[in-house]
């Protein structure tokens, strides 16, 4: 689970100081940290199918936001991909 401090740090990092948590960059960053935590959890709990389903849903949400960002502004997309070191 993401702590308030971690979330606040992500918001400040991807919004240039404002508190707008609705920006796609912020949402993608939050989803990415949650995905990384769930992936670590699933490495040790291989049969936890409820968490696996949640992980797949998060990955799909992040993919939709990334697709939206490609359509709106390709430079912002490339910056997010490089900052979070995501593939593609």
C-alpha angles and dihedrals in degrees: 000000000000116000122225091248093054092048092048090050091052092049092051092046096051101035100047094242103319124114097234104134093174096075113114091235092058093046091050091050092050092047090049094054091048091048091052092050093048091048090055090048092051093051090067097031103048097169097051097116095168091061090044090056091050090049092053090050091051092049090051092049091050091048091053092050091048090051090050091050091051090055094046104039124354094193092058088048093053091047092052092047092051095043093051094036094231123164124252 
